Amino acid sequence: MPLELYEDAMGDARNARALAVASECAYMPQATGGPAFKELLGLDATLFSVGNTQAYVAKNENHIVVAFRGTESPATIDGLKDWLLTNAANLLTVPEGRMGTDFAAAGVGARFHQGFVNAISDIWDPVFKAVDSARKKSDRPLWITGHSLGGALAMLAAWLFNRKFVPVHQIYTYGAPMIGNDEAAKAFNKAFGNKIFRYVDTIDPIPKLPAVSLDTNDYAHCEKEVGLGVVQASVSGLEFLKMLAGNVVGGVLHATLIDDIWRGVMGRLSAHAMTNYRSRIDKT
């Protein structure tokens, strides 16, 4: 029997399970992803792919779900190294391009990760068109989800839907990195209130990235974080990163140490995997 979404339950574990399945299905090609969405969630799903960005728009008579893919494979994040570490400082800017005005609406001082903004800009038009068309046929709750990079894109998409006066019902992300600075996070918290649910495994280092400094990072997260795992049982993601960069003066990530830090991050890839998140959520 397909998993269900519960419209009146905010942050409910049942919704977290269903959207974790959607986030995992987002890694599949249309040939297998479409049937998986139907069998596991009772949703008719269409994959959209533009450049290196992919997302499914899935729907039934009761719900619309947008699920963003992370990287091309759920088992690797190699392509995110530059975005999360090497160029993290330079990419935290006032967004440029055709989506710049929408994100500038977050207010004076708000800065976003330009790489993430470029990625959501690539795929925004077909995703918005599909959701808008579905809502015109029948207005239903809109759920947005994604794992890893897909979680970052889910957050940015929610903001863009809000700018188009399309109400977002709830947002669930899994192991997502940060998308902007503290001012940006505050704008998202104000816009979405209690609709954001960020699932984070306590030993997964990716939610502690991008990193400019390990002492006072310029990036920040939106609320609300839902922790998974037992902190006492192992070193947390942030403590782990600080241990890797123990010799860094003032916590600054110099280029010569980034490769060592990244190797350490890759060593914890199992904690970041969507299969791990699904397993932990199933136990809640």
C-alpha positions in Angstrom: 0.0 0.0 0.0 1.5 3.4 -1.0 2.6 5.8 1.8 0.3 8.7 2.4 0.9 12.4 3.1 -1.1 13.9 5.9 -2.1 17.5 5.1 -3.0 18.6 8.7 0.1 17.1 10.4 3.0 19.5 10.5 6.4 17.9 10.7 4.8 14.5 11.1 7.1 11.4 10.9 4.7 9.9 8.4 5.2 12.8 6.1 8.9 12.7 6.6 8.9 9.0 5.6 6.9 9.6 2.5 9.0 12.5 1.3 12.2 10.7 2.1 11.0 8.0 -0.4 10.2 10.8 -2.9 13.7 12.2 -2.4 15.2 8.7 -3.0 13.1 8.2 -6.1 14.3 11.5 -7.4 17.7 9.8 -8.2 16.0 7.4 -10.6 15.6 7.9 -14.3 12.0 8.4 -15.6 11.8 4.7 -16.7 12.2 3.5 -13.1 11.4 6.6 -11.1 7.9 7.0 -12.6 6.8 3.5 -11.6 8.5 3.9 -8.2 6.6 7.1 -7.4 3.3 5.3 -8.4 3.9 2.1 -6.5 5.4 3.6 -3.3 3.6 6.9 -3.1 0.6 6.7 -5.4 1.8 9.6 -7.4 2.1 10.2 -11.1 5.5 11.6 -11.6 7.4 13.3 -14.5 11.1 14.0 -14.5 12.4 17.3 -15.6 16.1 17.7 -16.5 17.9 20.9 -17.6 21.7 21.0 -17.6 22.9 19.3 -14.4 19.7 19.9 -12.5 16.8 17.4 -12.2 13.5 17.3 -10.4 10.3 15.3 -10.4 6.9 16.8 -10.3 4.5 14.2 -8.9 0.8 14.4 -8.2 -2.4 12.7 -7.4 -5.9 14.1 -6.7 -4.8 15.1 -3.2 -1.3 16.4 -3.4 1.5 17.8 -5.5 5.1 16.9 -4.7 8.3 18.5 -6.1 11.3 16.3 -5.4 14.8 17.6 -6.4 17.7 15.3 -7.2 20.9 15.7 -5.3 23.9 14.9 -7.4 23.8 12.5 -10.4 24.4 9.6 -8.0 23.2 9.3 -4.4 26.5 7.5 -3.6 28.8 10.3 -4.5 29.2 14.1 -3.9 32.5 14.6 -5.7 31.0 17.4 -7.8 30.1 19.5 -4.7 33.7 20.0 -3.4 34.2 23.4 -5.1 30.8 24.6 -4.1 31.0 23.5 -0.4 34.6 24.3 0.3 37.0 25.6 -2.3 34.9 28.5 -3.6 32.4 28.8 -0.8 33.4 32.3 0.2 33.3 33.7 -3.3 29.9 32.1 -4.1 28.1 33.8 -1.1 26.8 36.9 -3.0 23.8 38.9 -3.9 22.4 36.7 -6.6 22.9 37.7 -10.2 21.0 36.6 -13.3 17.3 36.4 -14.0 16.4 35.1 -10.5 18.5 37.8 -8.8 15.5 40.1 -8.2 13.5 37.3 -6.6 16.2 36.5 -4.1 17.1 40.1 -3.5 13.6 40.4 -2.1 15.0 38.6 1.0 16.2 42.0 2.1 19.3 44.1 2.5 22.2 42.1 3.6 20.8 38.7 2.4 23.4 36.7 0.5 22.9 33.3 -1.3 25.1 30.6 -2.7 25.3 31.6 -6.4 26.0 28.0 -7.5 22.7 26.8 -5.9 20.9 29.8 -7.4 22.2 29.0 -10.9 21.1 25.4 -10.5 17.5 26.3 -9.5 17.4 28.9 -12.2 18.1 26.3 -14.9 15.2 24.1 -14.1 12.7 26.6 -12.6 10.6 27.3 -15.7 9.5 23.7 -16.5 9.0 22.9 -12.9 6.9 26.0 -12.2 4.9 25.4 -15.4 4.1 21.8 -14.4 3.0 22.8 -10.9 1.0 25.8 -12.1 -0.8 23.6 -14.6 -1.6 21.0 -12.0 -2.9 23.6 -9.5 -5.2 25.2 -12.2 -6.8 21.8 -12.7 -7.2 21.2 -9.0 -5.7 23.3 -6.2 -3.9 20.9 -3.8 -1.2 21.2 -1.1 2.3 21.6 -2.5 5.1 19.7 -0.8 8.8 20.3 -1.7 11.6 17.9 -0.8 15.1 16.8 -1.7 18.3 15.2 -0.3 21.8 16.8 -0.2 22.0 19.4 -3.0 18.4 18.5 -3.8 17.5 19.8 -0.3 19.2 23.1 -1.0 17.3 23.4 -4.3 14.0 22.5 -2.5 14.5 25.5 -0.2 15.3 27.9 -3.1 12.3 26.6 -5.0 10.0 27.2 -2.1 11.1 30.8 -2.1 10.4 31.2 -5.8 7.0 29.6 -5.5 6.3 32.0 -2.7 7.3 34.9 -4.9 4.8 33.7 -7.5 2.1 33.6 -4.8 1.9 29.8 -4.9 1.5 28.6 -1.3 3.9 26.0 -0.2 2.4 23.5 2.3 5.5 22.0 3.8 9.2 21.6 3.0 11.3 18.5 4.0 15.0 18.2 3.4 17.5 15.5 4.2 21.2 16.2 4.7 21.0 19.5 3.0 23.8 22.1 2.9 23.3 25.8 3.8 22.0 28.1 1.1 22.9 31.5 2.3 23.9 33.8 5.2 22.1 34.5 8.4 20.0 37.3 6.9 18.8 35.0 4.1 17.9 32.3 6.7 15.9 34.8 8.7 14.0 35.8 5.6 13.1 32.1 5.0 12.1 31.6 8.6 9.8 34.6 8.3 8.3 33.5 5.0 7.7 29.9 5.9 7.4 29.8 9.7 6.9 26.3 10.9 6.7 24.7 7.4 10.4 23.8 7.1 11.7 20.5 8.4 15.4 19.9 8.0 16.4 16.3 8.8 20.1 16.0 9.8 22.0 13.0 10.9 24.2 14.2 13.7 27.4 12.7 12.2 26.7 13.9 8.7 29.2 16.7 7.9 27.4 18.0 4.7 24.7 20.0 6.7 27.7 21.9 8.2 28.8 23.1 4.8 29.4 25.3 2.8 32.2 26.5 5.1 34.2 29.7 4.9 35.6 29.3 8.4 35.1 26.6 11.1 35.0 29.3 13.8 32.5 31.8 12.5 31.0 30.6 9.3 29.2 33.2 7.1 26.7 30.6 6.1 23.6 29.8 8.2 20.7 27.4 8.3 17.0 28.0 8.4 14.8 26.5 11.0 13.7 23.8 11.9 16.4 21.2 12.3 15.2 17.7 13.2 18.2 15.7 14.5 18.7 12.0 13.8 21.1 9.7 15.7 22.6 10.0 19.1 25.2 12.8 19.5 26.9 11.1 22.4 27.6 7.9 20.4 29.9 9.6 18.0 31.6 12.9 17.0 29.1 15.4 15.5 29.4 16.7 12.0 30.8 20.1 13.1 33.2 18.6 15.7 34.4 16.3 13.0 35.2 19.1 10.6 37.0 21.0 13.3 39.1 17.9 14.1 40.1 17.6 10.5 41.2 21.3 10.4 42.8 21.3 13.8 45.9 23.1 12.6 44.0 25.8 10.7 44.9 29.2 12.0 41.7 31.0 13.2 39.6 28.3 11.6 40.2 29.7 8.1 40.1 27.0 5.4 43.3 27.5 3.5 43.6 25.8 0.1 46.3 23.4 1.2 44.0 21.8 3.8 40.8 21.6 1.8 41.8 18.3 0.1 42.4 16.7 3.5 39.1 18.0 4.8 37.3 16.7 1.8 38.8 13.3 2.1 37.5 13.2 5.7 34.0 14.3 4.5 34.0 11.5 1.9 34.9 9.1 4.7 31.6 9.8 6.3 29.6 9.5 3.1 27.6 6.6 4.5 26.1 9.0 7.1 25.1 11.4 4.3 23.5 8.7 2.1 19.8 8.9 1.5 19.5 5.2 2.5 20.9 6.1 5.9 18.4 8.9 6.3 15.5 6.7 5.3 16.7 4.0 7.8 16.9 6.5 10.7 13.5 8.1 9.9 11.9 4.7 9.7 12.9 4.2 13.3 11.3 7.4 14.5 
